[in-house]
Every structure is written in structure tokens, then in C-alpha cells.
Amino acid sequence: MLKYKKTFVWILIVLNAVVLLGQIYPEGAPPFARVVNILFLVLSLVYFISASRKS
């Protein structure tokens, strides 16, 4: 179970980096940036809800 949690956190980190780069350099944002932003927000929400329930 810990391996899946680590993998999920790494996915969130990569998505966060893409979102951050899109904010810093919007002209270089890929055409799928909107989808990445929404995906990052939804996955972050899922992670925070699951982390708060386990505590």
C-alpha cells in the first residue's frame, strides 16, 4: 500500500511541476495544460481527503 501512495505522490509532484511551469511561462504551456490543471486539482483533493480520513 505504501508503494501506491508514494507513486501517487510522485504523480502529483510531476503534475504540480507542469502546472507551475505553465504559470511561470504561459506562452510555453502545452495545449493540454487546462486538462493537466484540472487533473492536478482533482487528484490533490482526493489525496487530501484520503489523508485526512486516515489520521
Protein Blocks (a to p, Z undefined) as FASTA:
>chain_A
ZZmmmmmmmmmmmmmmmmmmmmmmmmlpcfklmmmmmmmmmmmmmmmmmmmmmZZ
